[in-house]
Each structure stands twice: as structure tokens, then as C-alpha cells.
Amino acid sequence: MQFVKDFKWNKGMKASQLVEGFRSLGYQSIELSKASDIFMKMKHDNAKIFLTFTSNMVTSGLRGFFAQLIRKGMADVIVTTVGGIEEDIMKSAGEKFRVGRFTDDDVELHEHGINRVGNILITNESYMRFEDMMGPILKKLYQKKKRWPISEMLKEIGLMLDDDDSILCQAAKKKVPIFCPAITDGAFGFHLYLFQKKHPDFIIDVVSDFGNILLSTSQDERKAIIALGGGISKHHAILCTLLNGGANYAVYMTTARSTSGSLSGATTDEAKSWGKVKDESDVATVIGDVTITFPLAMIAALEKLDEEGLLDG
């Protein structure tokens, strides 16, 4: 039987010790500590790790952390949304997003050509410079070949970038595939459309890329999912594991609630009813802001894995 224990600070406390103290603190802290343990189990078991995240997390400073995790061998397959692709390319070119406030005057921001993502601000000029980048990138792709599955296209773009903090760049170097099933759902898609109008034989093959993610794992392979946020990035990965026997490990981190009936709010336990997660799997669902919960849980695991010599790089 587990009992609640008083939490205390110790001088020089490491992240792993902090999260260890969460184990018997109560509420979501217990789930967060459990999530950190599962991150370690994924690595100990040599499971194939599917890391999924929505674009707003790339808008934040988690972008560099994701790239670092790829470099450290903590992600074998990436699934994300197109805004994350766009903003990774933008930041690779030196774009900087300002910190604003949740209470900023949105009408005034619009008048000044500024777009708000929570308390992060992105100027229209950033997207204009992104447009200037996309033309040469698409021309290079077209000159190399005319038909591209999305993950192959993103790998090729990653090879064009020179930024250690870039998700695309690190994934290309480490041969980690990036899947983005809704590639047209943003500025990137608009530029693909305009380019294809001029070059009708330029094809982005979404269906064949679904085959690529299905073939990225197998029934026999141990599989793990880290789903940050929800939507299509989360579902694309868990559908892949469903069709390959279900995940052995799963950690969901989200602000959505299960009572909505949404995929974003669906818990790891609900996933068992679909066979997306195996009945006997190790799972945790952490409710809270991922910019807080994920670094805490993951860094606690990284400290221990580093001591065990299980990290790359």
C-alpha cells in the first residue's frame, strides 16, 4: 500500500530527485513521476519510440529539446503537424519569436502584423521570409525528382538545413523519419499548391507515406508512444501501433479532458479498448501544460539513462 509523503526540497536537488519526490506527493505529480519511469522503461526495453507533438510546441522553446532528444536516441519516429515543420524551418533561418502576454490586445496586434500563439508572438514578416525560403527549397526538390512521399521530402529538406537545434536537421542526420499527414494544413501547404499549379507533375504522395509509417515497425517489435497534445499527430502514431499489434508503453501529456470524447483528451486506458495500447502495457496520462510536464519528466529520465550510459551523443 502506498502512502502520501511530505515533499521537501534538498540543496542541490537534481531533476530526477525532484520527480522521485513526486511519486508519493499526490494528484498529477504521481502520474508525472510514473511517466518518467515509463520513459526509462522504453529505453531499457529497446522499444521503438514514436514521439508525437503538435505545432504549438515547436512555436515554444521545446523545439531545441525535441532536436536534442532525437540526437540522444530518445525518438525513433516523429509525427507532427505542418505548423511545426514551418516554424522549425523559420527558426533554422534565424527567426526569433517574441514572448508576449495572454492578455495582449489582439486587434492591436493584428493592426501591427503580429500573430499570437498563446503568449508567443510571430510577425507576418516571419512568414514572408518563410515564403522566400520555400521557393528555392521546392525547386531543389523538383529538380531531384517529381514525386515525394512526405517523410522523404522532409528528410531531404532536413539535409538542406544547418542547425543543430532543428528537428528536421537532426532527424535527417539520425535517419529518424518525420511524418506529417496533414501537410497542406498551413502556409507550407499553400506553397505546395502554388508550386504544383506551375508544375503539375510535382506530386506529394500522402497515401504512400501512410504505408511508410505502417512499415516503420512490426508486430514483433516492442513499441512505445509519447504523445504530446493530441489531434492528427497523436492518432497517426497510435493507428500505426494498432495495426501492428498495439503499443507496449504509452505516455500521453495533454491539457484536454477525457469527458469531451475527443481524441486529444482520450487517455491511455481508453486506448486499450481499441487495441492501440496492449492490455498489459505500462501507461500514464498526465494532464497539464506540456512545456512544464514534459521537460520535468523527460529530464529526470535522461539523468538516470545518462548515468547508465544508454544515451547517444
ABEGO torsion letter per residue (X at the ends): XBBBBBBBBBBGBBAAAAAAAAAAAEEAAAAAAAAAAAAAAAAAAGBBBBBBBBAAAAABAAAAAAAAAAAAGABABBBBBAAAAAAAAAAAAGBBBBBBBAABBAAAAAAAGBBBBEABBBBAAAAAAAAAAAAAAAAAAAAABABBBAAAAAAAAAAABBBAABAAAAAAAAGBBBBBABAABEAAAAAAAAAAAABAABBBBAAAAAAAAAAABBAABBBBBBBBEBEAAAAAAAAAAAAAGEBABBBBBBABBAAAGBAAABBAAAAAAAGABBAABBBBBBBEBAAAAAAAAAAAAAAAAAAAGABBX
